[in-house]
């Protein structure tokens, strides 16, 4: 009975003014009952109440290619094997609809364009001719990519997707000079209708139109290749034509029972692909199919080295809380030369100097090992800087980016999965943050930054640069250790990087000097909490000492693990609570109204709460409700900084001891009125927490 309830609910929704979202919430990916399919498809394709366009057809069949169109229709109708009466009806509908479509859109019919194959499943619905036409037109505009022709952009994009998820398979096909248009053109032109049985197509399109995602055809095609990858790779000694024939016919093996799993896998791979794949190519690949050259968006992807990622997605990705384990999380690799990296970079970026590849090949190999080690540590620590998707970033200038492309190519040659390149490089990041660049980048120096130097008057740059003290120390996290080593002379790079890889907790950059620069880079010594002078939070001013980067900061070594929940308060992360009641909890020492600041500049009204053992952040949801967004043990706070120009903009950095050093794993940033009072209170209770853990 339960299985039939959703059908009754669907029937009821169709009687009302429902939309595609209503359909999806009811059906949840199920195949549709045959009786309801026509109505559901019309709702999903937004043609349910569309006018009868076929009434404009003058029934004159006089196109220059009319004979060819009629012959092709007759050939297909003979092949489907219906009764003679049905054949006449189907043939009439096919030729009439396609003739009017060509006249209405000023398009030219071609034998291999997939229109007939796309129409046949629609004719099986047995709708009025005008309704069938509207469905056909909507599917062509919404779900069939524009430019499905040999060497068209759609196939270059499809190849980038294959390269991203299965570089080994992509390389094998490239070696054989088998481009996607040679085997997948019909897949895209008619949404697999020419390759699969009618029952499979009806079930597949049921799910396709419910998801309302035009890019699903790319992932369906990807799944077909990945499912058969072993067979394809085993054909490396076969002829090109044999492989093309095998690939073209792979969808024929699909059966109706396979469709749900087939589409679920496609959805899974869609989630594991950067969203830039869709947003950047949507206008270029989808939209009204009209006369050639009209309303076509430029989409130059034929020369793309790998999948591009937009700066918007990169910044949003590092600042948003991603709950799904399968969602994309980037590990950003900054490939600019060291001097450009030192003039400003994202805090989540790992520095891999692209010049090393040519100047010091052995050191470059070691640096790549260090990159993979840092990536693994960041993922294990669940850091916002850690992810399995490698996003490489150049400067945005051709003179340096040619070397960045060589670095990316070296990863692709090793069949590294999930490799992408930031569109526009550092220049796009600089433009994204605009006037807030100084607050959003680490170590940004307007005098040395190439973008600032190009865009601003020299007098203004000099003024900003004079306000910045010189850097004399490096931070303590693993990324900074690698970055510090990259500043060394090339002869020392290999040994220093290998030391970090073998023993990441070692002091790897002590008393190291950058050749050709008068600045000396020395490693901070992290004072032990057990030493007499070790409790550096005790008896200090509310706004800590000014460090050399223009931040107010104070590193503190913690001997307590991150997951120490001995004095745990009620309430877990993400719990929604009543704000006023929660603030009355006896465990709360003080609460400061603040704004939580994300890297992308978004700010959320929040409350910073201090307890004897934890730091919590409650984000206001309205109507007296709040959500617990952050819940950190005080002992995990290893550094508190404030921007020199914005003393109320406070950053809490978290980490844990690793040998004699600390590994920074995460950070939170807040705009706190009267920040000095909040930071003084936090430091006081950090000291008490450490004293308590020591006595215990």
HELIX and SHEET records of a PDB file:
HELIX    1   1 UNK A    2  UNK A   15  1                                  14    
HELIX    2   2 UNK A   20  UNK A   27  1                                   8    
HELIX    3   3 UNK A   34  UNK A   44  1                                  11    
HELIX    4   4 UNK A   53  UNK A   56  5                                   4    
HELIX    5   5 UNK A   66  UNK A   80  1                                  15    
HELIX    6   6 UNK A   84  UNK A  105  1                                  22    
HELIX    7   7 UNK A  115  UNK A  123  1                                   9    
HELIX    8   8 UNK A  129  UNK A  142  1                                  14    
HELIX    9   9 UNK A  153  UNK A  165  1                                  13    
HELIX   10  10 UNK A  167  UNK A  175  1                                   9    
HELIX   11  11 UNK A  181  UNK A  189  1                                   9    
HELIX   12  12 UNK A  198  UNK A  211  1                                  14    
HELIX   13  13 UNK A  216  UNK A  227  1                                  12    
HELIX   14  14 UNK A  229  UNK A  233  1                                   5    
HELIX   15  15 UNK A  240  UNK A  248  1                                   9    
HELIX   16  16 UNK A  250  UNK A  253  5                                   4    
HELIX   17  17 UNK A  256  UNK A  258  5                                   3    
HELIX   18  18 UNK A  259  UNK A  271  1                                  13    
HELIX   19  19 UNK A  276  UNK A  279  1                                   4    
HELIX   20  20 UNK A  282  UNK A  285  1                                   4    
HELIX   21  21 UNK A  311  UNK A  319  1                                   9    
HELIX   22  22 UNK A  338  UNK A  342  1                                   5    
HELIX   23  23 UNK A  356  UNK A  359  1                                   4    
HELIX   24  24 UNK A  361  UNK A  380  1                                  20    
HELIX   25  25 UNK A  398  UNK A  413  1                                  16    
HELIX   26  26 UNK A  425  UNK A  433  1                                   9    
HELIX   27  27 UNK A  434  UNK A  436  5                                   3    
HELIX   28  28 UNK A  437  UNK A  440  1                                   4    
HELIX   29  29 UNK A  450  UNK A  455  1                                   6    
HELIX   30  30 UNK A  458  UNK A  466  1                                   9    
HELIX   31  31 UNK A  478  UNK A  486  1                                   9    
HELIX   32  32 UNK A  490  UNK A  502  1                                  13    
HELIX   33  33 UNK A  579  UNK A  583  1                                   5    
HELIX   34  34 UNK A  634  UNK A  636  5                                   3    
HELIX   35  35 UNK A  675  UNK A  695  1                                  21    
SHEET    1   A 5 UNK A 307  UNK A 309  0                                        
SHEET    2   A 5 UNK A 419  UNK A 422  1                                        
SHEET    3   A 5 UNK A 389  UNK A 393  1                                        
SHEET    4   A 5 UNK A 330  UNK A 334  1                                        
SHEET    5   A 5 UNK A 350  UNK A 351  1                                        
SHEET    1   B 3 UNK A 473  UNK A 474  0                                        
SHEET    2   B 3 UNK A 520  UNK A 523  1                                        
SHEET    3   B 3 UNK A 512  UNK A 513 -1                                        
SHEET    1   C 9 UNK A 551  UNK A 552  0                                        
SHEET    2   C 9 UNK A 637  UNK A 643 -1                                        
SHEET    3   C 9 UNK A 649  UNK A 658 -1                                        
SHEET    4   C 9 UNK A 661  UNK A 672 -1                                        
SHEET    5   C 9 UNK A 588  UNK A 597 -1                                        
SHEET    6   C 9 UNK A 603  UNK A 611 -1                                        
SHEET    7   C 9 UNK A 614  UNK A 622 -1                                        
SHEET    8   C 9 UNK A 625  UNK A 633 -1                                        
SHEET    9   C 9 UNK A 576  UNK A 578 -1                                        
END                                                                             
